[in-house]
Amino acid sequence: MGRRPVFLAILAAALVLVPAAPVAASPAPSRFDLDSADIPALQARMASGRLTAVGLTRLYLDRIHRIDGKVNAVLALNPSALGQAASSDARRRAHHLRGPLDGIPVLVKDNVDTRDQWTTAGSRALRSYPAADATLITRLRAAGAVILGKANLSEWANFRAAKPTSGWSGVGGQTNNPYVLDRNPCGSSAGSAAGVAASLAQVAIGSETDGSIVCPAGMTATVGHKPSLGLVSRTGVVPISAEQDTAGPIARNVVDAALTLSVLQGRDPADPATLTYPRTQPTDYAKLLRPGVLRGARIGLWRLPVLGPATDAIMTSARNSLVKAGATVVEVSLPYQARLGELEFPALLTEFHRDIDAYLATRPRGPRNLAELIAYNRADPLERTCFAGQELFEQALTAPPPTDPGYLAGRAELSDLARRSLDETLAAYDLDAIASPTNPPAWKTDCAVGDNDVIPSSTPAAVAGYPDVTVPAGFAGPLPVGISFMGSRWSDARMLALAADFERVAPARVPPRYLPTLPS
């Protein structure tokens, strides 16, 4: 699982990469804590001349060179990263900065198309360049962000095998949890979350169909935001389901996630989901992160004791912090969850077959459809070195077509019940948000067994297309547990503000120590 493909040798040579443009010598930055520095603090240092974008990018490249051998979060570095940083420094000298992300190093999950790097979804079958940048990459570049490289992920975003091991891909091997290295980082945005937790980038981009942003963020004591469906374009993101997929930011603090969302969000004519994007949405989510918003707020606490006593104890502590901050906390239980569990998987099988075939048709090289992907995996022994099966691929290949009346009725009921589970609970108790544990303590990574991921808290918001923001809530021993704030559709700004205030009144995150294992 620690194997790395030959092309990842650029990791070992990260500090001698030749940039795309000449890079002027940058002043050595005065000492500061990279782990705790947020984007506003970094921009202030660059504005004062104590730091440059090139210097900051080199700091992250150096950390990747020194630390990522333990974590294996970075699948491939971008050879033009230092050149992008140099361009940012030139803009700063010319007083033409493009905003708060200008010069900020960003890791991107490797299911997001980047024209200058392979986009593989973790699969050896896709080791090639896509046709163009994803829309969200175009927006990051336009904002001046430095695309530092691609993050490892659960192959095919955990939609290949019946019992996958999160954080493993045929291209990148196994990503480890930086808090305890033999524990799992959850998935599928494993490398994005673990890379941010280990301070290998300032922020990262993840994607989620159900849990793939919030679970890895919770497991690694980072902030993850699964946006409302339609807030961020999915064009150029390897799909599972157009009915549920979205991309979103992962960061070490809420303000960085809010600043990144401000760049990512917006309409895209190529993505019909974004056409319902309200014109009243903020353009700067960070400006709305005001201290004290918990005072007077009404929060429903969905405890989910199935996640275990250690997680429940952390939720009790979180409840006490919310009350101390002036919130009213009401214990709730969301309806319809068993039926959601029955309906979701069959719908995703049909949608994956439809959407992956459409995506593969845009790729200049590689398999053209799901049937060819299945054939490739059967012929490649390296694709069977961890989770050997591709049962979900095979089931999707024979799933009912998207015109099937049974599929259409199931998806309609599924989406309706997910929205009702949240809307009815919010209305019944006059709530601003529903809070729940994001994750249990991380399980031990084991390819022979697969994941132990009974994590129901992400499903209602994921299926409904509503926002879900997780922040660190506490630790079970050295293992992080997050708390999620979920609300109605398009309430992303409110969820971020509540999460930021919780982060302020109950700061829980500490940097990882890269423990090799736990005592037996």
N, C-alpha and C positions, 0 to 999 in steps of 0.2 A: 504493500500500500504506500510505501515511501518512495516507490520508483517514480522517476521523472523522465519525460520524453527528452530526446536529444535537443530539440529546439529550445528547451527551457534552460539550456546552458547560459543564456543571456542573463539569467538571475545571478550567476556567479560573477559575471562581468559587468554588473550593473553600473559600477562607478567609472567604467571606461567606455561607456556607450558614446558614440559620435552623434551629436545632436544634428537636427536637420538644418540648423542655422548657426552661425558663429555665436559663441557664448562668451561674453565679457566676464572677467574675473569678478566675483562678488565678494563683498566684505564678509569676513567670518562673523556669524551672528553672535551677539552676546548670549550668554547661557540663559535658557528658559526651558520650562517644562513642556515639551511637545505634547505629552499625553493630555494635559489639562488645558492647553491653549485652544480657545475657540476662534472661529473665523474673524469676528470683530477684533479680537486681540492681535491676531496675525496681521490683519490689514493695518492696524495702528502701528505695529512695528515696521511694516514696510513703508508706511507713509512717513515715518520719522527717519528712515534710512538705516535702521538697525537690522534690517532683514531684507532680502530680495526674494523674488519668486524662484530664481535659480538656486539661491541658498536653501530655501525651504524644500524645493524638490530634491536637492542633494541630500538633505537631512533624511527625507523619507526613503530615498534610494539606499542610503547607508543603512537605515534600519532594516529594510528588506534584505539587504546583503547579510546582515548580522543575525536577524531574528527569524526570518521566514523559514529557515531550515527546520525549525521546531514546529512551526504552525502549518506551513504549506498552504497558505491562503492565496498567494499570487501565482496565477497560472502562467502569465507572460507579461513582461514589461514592454512599454511602448518606447521604441528607440528614439522617437522624436520628443520625448517628455521634456528634456532640458531645452530643446529648441523652442517648444511652446512657452516654457517659463521665461526664456530670454525675450521672447516677443512681448510677454506681459510686462517685463521690466522696461522695455522700450516704450510701451504705451504709458506706463507710469511716468517716465521721464518727460513724455510729451503731453502729460495731463489729459490722456484720452482713455482712462480706465473704463471698463465695460460694466462695472458693478462689483459687489462684494465677493463674487467667486473668481474674479480675475486673479490669476496666479496661484489658485488653490489646487493642490493635487487631489485627484479623484480616481478611485478604483471603480471599474465597471464590471458587473457580473458578465461572464462570458456567454450569455445568451442574448446580449444586446449588440446589434450590428455596429461594427467600426470598420470604416473603409480601409484603414491603414494597418489593421491587425486581423488575424484570423478570428472568426466567431464560430465556436465549436459546440456550444451547449454541453461541453464536456465529452462529446462523442468523437471518437477517432474518424467516424464517417464524415464529419464536417470540417476536417482540417483544411480550410480554404478561406479565401476572402469573400465577404458578402458583396453584393452589388453596390451598396451605398451605406452611409451612416444611418442609423436609426434616427427618428425625429428628435428624440431626447438627447442624443449625442450632438446633433446639429445645434440644439439650444445650449448645451454645455459649452461647446466651442465658441458660439457667439457671445457667451458670457465671459469668455476668457479663461475658463477652467483648464487646468493641465490634466489631460487624460494620461494618468500615470501608467495604466496597464489594465489587464483583464484579471478578474478574480475567479478562482475555482468555484465549483458549484456541485450540487448533486446532479449527476448526469441526467439530461433531459428534464431538469427541474423535478426530479423524483417521480417522473411518470414513465417508467420503463418496466421495473420489476415489482412483483407483488410484495416482496420483503426487502426493500433497499436499505443501504447503509448511507445515511445522510452525510454529505460532504465528500463522497467518493465519485470520481469520474475516471473514465478510461484515459482521458488526456492528462489530467492533473494529479491522479492519485487521491489520497485521503487528506482532507483538511482536518486539523486537530483543534480542540477547544483550548485557547491559550491559558485558561485558568487551571485546567488539569488536562495534560496532553493526551492521556488515553481515554478521555471522555469526549462525547460527540458534540459538535457545534450546532446540531440540528440543520435543517435544510429547507429549501434548496439554496438559499443565498448564503451558504456556509462561508465561502471565502470572503464575501463582502463584509459580513459581520465580524468574522474572526480577524480579518485584516484591519478593520477599524479598531477593534478592541486591542490589538497589539500595536496600535499606532504606526501602521504601515501606510496609511493614507489619512487625510483629514476627514474625508467623507467617502462613502461608496454608494453605488446604485445597486439595488436588489430588485427582485420581481416576486410577485406572489399570485398564486391561484387560490390557495387556502393555507395560510400559515408560513409561507416561505420567506417573508420579510420578518414578521413579528417573532416567530419562534427562534430563529438564529440570533436575532437581536436580544431577546430575553435570555438565551443561554449564554451570551457573551457580555452581558452587562452593558449593552449599547442601546441607543435610541433607534427604533425602527418605525417608519410611518408607511402603512398601507393606505394609499389615498382612496378617496371616492372613485368609483369606476367612471372614467371619462375625464378625470382631472388631468391625467398625464397620458400622452399619446403612447400607444403600443406599436406603432408602425416600426418595423425593423427589430422587434423583440420576438425571439423564438417562442411560439405559442403553446399553450395547452387548451385554453378555452377563451374565446372572445367574450363570453358571458361573465367571466370572473377575473381574467388576467389584468394585472396592472403593475407598473413599475413604481418605485419610490425610494427615498433616501434612507441610509443608515449612517449614524454619526455617534460621537461620544457625548453629545449634549443636544438639547432640543433646539437651541438657536441655530446650530449648524444645519440640522434637518430642515428647519423652517426656511432658512436662506436658500438651501438647495431646492426645496419644493418650489420656491418662488421662480426659479429658473426653469424647472422642468414643466410646470403646469401650462396649460393653454390649449386652444383648439388646433386640430389638425384635420384638414379636409380628407386625408387618407384614412382616418380612424373615425368611423361613424359614432362611436361612444362619446367622443369629445364634442359632438355637435349639440349635446344637451348641456354643456358646460355653461353655468349661469354667468351672465355678464357682470353680476354683482360680486363675483369672487375677488378676494384681495389679490393684489399684485406683489405685495410684500408681507408675507406671513410673520416675519420676525418682528415687525413693528407692533404686532398685536399680542406679543408675549409680555403682558404686564403683571408685575407682582400683585398678589392679593385676589386673583380671580376666583380662587377656591372659596373665599369668604362669601357665604350666601348661596353657593352652588349646591345642587342636590345630586348626589351620586348614588347610583344603585350598585351594590356590591354583589357580584355573582361569584360565589366562593369556589365552586367546583372541587369538593373534597376528594374526588377521584384522583386528583393530582398529588395527594399524600399529605401527611401531617406536617412535614417541614414547610411545604408550600403554603398550607393553610395558616401556619403560625406567622409566616411573613405577611400574609393578607391581613391577619389581625393587627399586626404592627402598622401596616399601611392604612387600615381603617382608622386607627388611633391618630395617625399623622394627618389624615384628611379632616377628622373632627377637630383636632387642635388648630388646623388652618382655617376653621370656620365653616367647613362644609357640613351639610346634613347627609348622613350615610344611611341608606335603607337597604336591607338585605333582600335580594331578589333571586328568582329562578326563571330562566327564559323558557318559554313554551316551545313545543314542536321539534325539540332537538333530535329525538329518536327518528322522526320522519325525515328530517334533513339528512341524517346519516344513511337512510335507506335510498334516498333519491339522488344524492350528489354524484356518486361514483358512476352509475349508468349514464347520466347526462354527460359527464366529462369524457367518457369513452367515445361517444358520438362526436363531440365537439373537437376532441383532439385529432381524430382521423380527418375531419373536415379542415381544421385550421393548420395542421402540420403539412398536409398536402399542398395547401395554398402557399404556405411559407416556403417550402422546398422548391416550388416552381420559380421563386425569385432568385434562387442561388445560381451563380454561373457554373458551379461545379458540384459534384457529389450526388447522392441519391435524390431522385426526383419525387419520391412518394414514400409512404409508410411501408409498403411492401418491400421496396428496395432497402430501406433501413433494416428491416427484419432480416433480410438476406445477408446484408453486410455483417450484422452482429453474429450470425451463425457461422460466418467464415473467418472471423477475427478472434483468435483465442485470448488476446489481451483484453477484449471487451467482456470476458467472462472470468476475470481474476478476482472480482469481489462479489457483487450481486450478479450471479451468473444468468439469471432468468430475464426474459423480456415478456412476461405474461401480460402486462398491460398493453404493450404494443400489439400482441396477438389478439387480445380481446377487442381492442379498438378497431382492428382491421375487419372484424366481423360484426361490429356493432351496428345497430339500425342506422340508416341514413338520416340526415337532419330534417328530411321531409316526412319521416315516419310519424304517424299520429301518436303512437305511444311515447316516443321521445318528446314530441312537442307538449303533450299533456304533462309529462313528468317534469320537464324543465319549467313550465309555467307554474306548476304547484310548488316546485322547489324554490324558485325565486320569490314567489308570493309568501310562502311560509317564513323564509329567512327575513324578509322585510317586516312581516308582521311580528316575528319574535322580538325584534328590536323596537319597532314603532309602538306596539301595544304595551310593552314594558315601560318604555319612556313615558308614554301618555298616562298609564295607570298610576304611576307614582310621581308624575310631574318632574321628571329627571332631566338634568343637563347632559348626563353621560352615564354609561354603564361601565364599571371597572371590574376586571377579572384578572386572575393570575394568567400570565402569558405562557408559562412553561413550568414543568417540574424541574428539579435538579437534573443535570445532564446524565444520561446513561452512558455506560462504557461502550466504546466503539468495538464492534465485532462483526466482521463480514459473514461469519457462519450463521449468526443469529439475526442480523439486521436491526432495524430501529425498534425502540420501545416507546413509540410516540403516540400515546393515547392523550391527545391534546385537543379537546373540543372547543376551547375558547375562541379560536380564530374563525370558526366556520360561519356563524351568523353574519358577521360583517363581510366576510369574503364572498359569500354567496349573494348577499343582498347588494353588494357594491357600495357599502358604507365605510367610512374611515375608521381606522384602528391604529392607535399610536401606543407603543410600548416604551416604558422607561424602566431603569433598574429600580427594584423594590427592596432587595436585600439578598442575603446569601445563606445557603444551607451548607455550613462548613465553608469551603472555598468556592462553591458552585453557585453562580448567579441565578436569581429568579426575577422576572420582570412583572410589571403590572400594566395591563392594557386599558386604554380609555377608548370606548366606542360610542358613536353617536349617530344621528340621522345623516342621510346623504347630504353632501356638500357642507357638512359642519366641521370640515378639516381644521379651519382656523381656530374654532372653539376647542377641539380636542387637543391641538398643539398647545394652546394657552393653558388648559387645565394640566396637561402633562408637564409643561414648563414650571408651573407653580408647585406641583408635587415635587419635581426635581429640586426646586429651591428649598422647600420646607422639610424634605426628607431625603437629603443627598445620600445615595447608597453606593455609587460606583467607586471602586478602587481599581488601580491597574492590575493586570494579571501578573502572576509570578511564575508561570510556566512550570508548575509542579508536574513531575513525570507521571505520578499516579497518586491515588489516595491510600492511606493505611488500610490494610485488610481488616 
